[in-house]
Structure formats: C-alpha cells, structure tokens
Amino acid sequence: MLVAAGSVSTAAEVKSGIEVGSRVGAYTVNDCTGPNAGKSLCYRCQYGGRPVVNIFAREMDGNVQELIAKIDEKVGQNRDKKMAAFVVHLTDDADKSSSELKKIADSKKIKNTPLTNFEGQAGPSSYKISKDADITVLMWVNSKVKVNHAFKKGDLSKDKIDTLVNETSKILK
C-alpha cells in the first residue's frame, strides 16, 4: 500500500519540467475552452498563489483525457480551497488543436479546467519540457512546484492517473 501511494515513478519516467522546489514562471497560452476561450493569456499569472495542476501533453489520447477528467473533478471538489488546473496541448497546429480540445471538453464534460494550446512542441522555454516527455504534470502552490512527473508516450496508465490525482493532496494542505 505504501509503495502504491508513494510515487508514480518508474524506470520509464523521463525528467521533464521545472524541478520540485523551484518557482514557476509566466507564459502565455491560447485558451480554447475556458472562461477566456479565444484569448491568449497567462493562467499561471491569473491563478496567483492558488494550488494549481498544470498538465502539458503532446497528444490527447484516452489516458490523457481520463487524467484531465479526474483532475477536473478534483478541482470541482476543492473550490473551497481555490484549487485550479489547466491543460496545455503542445502543438504545431493551433487551429486543429483548438477544435480537438473543444470536442474533448464536450465529450468528457470538462467544466473546471481550461484546455489551452501552446504553439510549438517544445513548450515554454523556462519550463524545460523534455522532447522525450509526451505528458508532463506539474503541481504547485504559491508558485512553488510540489509535484513533477513526466511520462513517455504510452506510459500513462490508469494506476498512475489515480496516483497523480491523489498527489493533489500535496498542494491542498
């Protein structure tokens, strides 16, 4: 039990994103489904010191969509703690991405988590997203990273999704 709840680390996990303990910087995304749909903005700036889950994904496969849906549910359950989340699709085709994200939001009934895109597979440079990471999940509070996990293509499983959702407790203390 302790091992399962302790970490989602595996031999397949890749290093990507801002290190735990470091501060997150500002960057601009294109909001596709959130309250600011159609606008470019900085959700890191807008959310300030709130507990935040930021998911970077290169592909929006079924497991990524499941992770988004479960994080979205967690955000809804923690409104009193002002929890927030947003998803960043790293893409070279923003128009196609926007259409895809809208369909995902509708089909998965995503209500609390804006789905956004960022032009370019590399992502914001200060976030150091690895080219080998298909998914990078960062969780922070007061702009300080508390959780960082990244996965190669195909490595995000149902068990790892559940563990990631449970790790939101680290930003909700």
N, C-alpha and C positions, 0 to 999 in steps of 0.2 A: 504494500500500500504506500509506504513512504517513498519508494523509488518511483512509482507511477505519478504521484502528486508532485514530486520534487522538481522535475525538469522535463522539457521536451527534447533535450539534447540527444543527438545520436551521432554515429560516425558519419552519417550523410549530411549533417548540418554544416552549412557553409557560413563563414563570417561575413556579415554584411550590415551596414548601417552604423549609426552612432553608438559608441560603447556605453554600457551601463555606467552611470555616474556622471556622464558628460551632459552638457546643455544642448538643447535643440535650437536650431536657428530658423529664421523666417524663410519661407519660399512660397511662390505663387503657383496655384493650380487653377484649372478651368473646372468650375462646378457644373456638373451635368444633371444632378438630381436633387440637390439640397435646396435649402431656402434661398440660396443665391444662384440658382440654375441659370446658366447662360453668362455668368460673370466670372472674371478672374479675380482671385483674392487669396489671402494667406489665412488658412484655418488655424495654423499654429499661432498666429497673431490674435485672431479672433477669440480663440479659446483661452488665451492667457495662462493662468496658473492652474486651470482645471485638470482633473485626471483625464488623460487622452489616450486612445488607442489609434495608432496610425498604421494602416496596412498598405504596403507597396506591393503591387502584383503586376507581372508582365502578361499573364494570361488569366482569364476569368473562367477557369474550369469549375466543375461541380464542387470540388472540395473548397476552393476559394470562395465560391458563392455560399457554401454552407458555413464557413468561418464568418463571413460578413453577416449572414443572417443571425448567427448566435451572438456575435458581438453587438449587433443592432438590438437584439432582445435584452442583452445585459445593460446597454445604455438606457433603454426604456425603464428597466427595473431600478436604475440608480439615478433617476432625475434629481432626487433629494440631495445627492452628493455632487450634482452638476457634472457627472461623467459625460464625456463626449468622445466621438470617434469620427474618422473619415478615412476613405479608401482612395488610394492614388493608383490609377492604371497608368503604367509606364508604356507609352506608345509612340509610334511614328506616324499614326493616322488618327488624329484627334476627332475628326468627323465620324469615322467608323466606330471609334471607341465610345463617343457620346451616345450614339444610337444603341450600342450594345449595353452600356451601363443603364440606360433608361429601361430597357427590356428586363434586365436583371432586377432592378429596383421594383418593377411592377410584379414580376413573377415570384420573387422572394418576399414581397411586401416589406421592403426596407423603408422604415419611417423615420428613424432617429440618426441615421448615418449617411452623410452626403457621399455620393460616389463621384469622384473627380478624375480628371486625367492630367498628365504632365507630358508635354511633348518631348520625346527623347527617351530611349531605353535606359540611359544612364541615370536618370533621376536628378534631383538637386545635388550639385557637386558637394556641398558641405555635409550631406547625409551619407556619403560613401557607400552607395548601394552597389554591391558586387555584381559583376556581369554574370556570375555563376548562380546568383540567387533568383529564383523565379518569384519567391514571396519573401518579403522582409516585414516583420511585425515589431513595431516599437511601441512601448507604453511608457508614458511619462506623467509626472505631476510636478507643478511649479517649474515647468520647462526642463526638468532633470530626468534623464532616462532611467527607468527602474527595470525594464524588461526589454530584451532584444533577442529575437530568434529569426533565423533565415533558413529557407529550405530550397533545395534544388528542385527542378521540375519533377513532379510525380511523388515527392517525398512528404507532402502534407496529408496525413491520414486522419481518420475520424478520432482516434485516440489523441493525436497531437492537437487537433482542434479543441477537444474537450479540455485538455491541459492548458492550452492558451487562454481559453475563456476563464478557467479557474485562476490563472495568474493575474487577472484583472484585480484580484484582491490586493496585490502589491501596490496598486495606485489608488485604491479606495480606502486605505487605512485612515 
